[in-house]
């Protein structure tokens, strides 16, 4: 994996990159707490890179080694535009997928809603998103992972996504807490690769 800094108008963003240049890009976004960062998705990086993807996992502006140069909280439109700025600086017109955990999953969903042409697919684990009535507007295929022992967002919430989204595959685990996908990467990574390789989910 390589370290890079991405200079955006929202801050200098630290990222880890795995995979070769010119491969389809998968961008990983972490959760809200300061314990989170690029390492949230580290267990998924090597498997996805080996499968032919360029995986970029970031510390969003204000987290980890990234600086934040705007006053606005990194939520809503600000978080979406910061993510777009990262993609722009990486010269990525359309990401093969956005991976998002909790808050990062919410950002990924908002990005898919407001800029659908920039996102191919979504890989989400326990996304924090309250606008369930808007899920029907999301056309991108979604792979959703949740753990039965999630102490933050109950696994029953996954039902709302399955009902609301047009194309949603759900994967459930007994353990993994609020990080079902990366904590179960040995099982989940092959499922994510298969999901990414399917042309029409």
Secondary structure, DSSP 8 states (H G I E B T S, - for coil): -EEEEEEETTEEEEEEEES-TTSEEEEEE--SSTT-SGGGGHHHHHHHHHTTEEEEEE--TTSTT-----SS-SSHHHHHHHHHHHHHHTT-SSEEEEEEETHHHHHHHHHHHH-GGGEEEEEEES-----GGGGGG--SEEEEEEETT-SSS-GGGHHHHHHH-SSEEEEEESS-TT-HHHHTHHHHHHHHHHHHH-S--
